[in-house]
Amino acid sequence: MTPPPSASSGSSSSRFARAAQSRRKDAETGQVRERGTTARRTTPVRITIDLAPEDYRTMRRLVDEIAAATDIPTLAHSRMWRALLAEAADDPALLTAVADRIRDEAG
């Protein structure tokens, strides 16, 4: 039978210290890498958005228009969102317009 854990061994500080000691070291420098720099997320991140029925109809209409304009019969909604995100990231004027709309809606 294993002895019950002591109060100090289960504390957060001792667990964090053990975790820090077990982190891999850089092969060249021998130093422990800064937390968060050893692993990068490579899998997509799923997001969820709740739309009002009118906004959902607008989104569907826009996706249908884009599908017709690009000759893609079944265009996934996610492709439209990714394209919009890329456009906003590349176009400061569009990003400003989006920020203005958000500010107006919040006001």
N, C-alpha and C positions, 0 to 999 in steps of 0.2 A: 504494500500500500504506500502511495506517495504521500509525503507530508503536505499539509495545507500550505499554500503560498503565504509568505509573510506580507504584512501590510506594505512594507517598503518595496518589495520586489514587484508589486503590481502597480506601482505609481507611474504616472505618466512620464515623469522626468527620467526614471530609470529605463523605461521602455524606449524613450526617444534616444537616450544615450546608447543603448545597445543597438538600436537601429542605425545610428550614425556610425558606430564602429564597424558594422557589418557592410556598409556601403562599399561598392567597388572603387578601387583606386585607379587613377590614370596610369596607363602603362609607361608613359614617358616620364612623367614628373613624380610619380609615386604618391601624389596628393589625392585626397578624396575630392571628387568633383563637387561643385556647388549643387545644392539640392535643386532638382528640376532640370538639370542640364544633361542628365545621362539618358533619359528616355524621351522620345517624341511620340506624340499620338499620331498614328498612321491610319486609323480607321475613322470613317465619317462620324460626325456627331449628329445625332437625331434631334430635331427641334419639333415642337408642336405649337400650332397657333390656332386660337379660337377666332373664327370670323363670324360676324353678323350675317344673317341670310343674304342681305343685299350685297355685302362685300364678297360673299362666296359666289353669288351670281355674276358679279363684275369680274372676279378672277376667272371664272369659267369662260365668260365671254371673251376676255382678253386672250386666254390660252387658245380658244378656238380660232380667234383671228390670227394669232401668231402661227398656229398649225397650218392654216390655209395659206398664209403668206410664205411660209417656208416649205410647203408641200410635205409636211410631216403629218400623216393621218392621225396618229395617236401621240400627242405631245404630253409628256408628264408635267404636272404642275411644278415639280421640283426643278425642272430644266428652266422654266420661266423665272423662278425665284433666284436660281443661281446666276442667270443672265442679268437680272435686275441688280443683284448684289455686285456683280463685276462692273456693270455700267456705273453704278453709284460710286464704286471705289475709284474708277478711272475718270470720272467727270465731276470736278469740284462744283460746278454750277448745279448739277443735278443733286449732289449731296446737300448743297445749301438750300435748294428748293424743298427737299425732304425734311431738313431740319426746321425750316420755316413752317411747314405744314404741321409738324409735330408740336412746335411751339404754339401755333394758333389753336390747335385742338386742345392743348393743355390749359390754355389761358382763360 
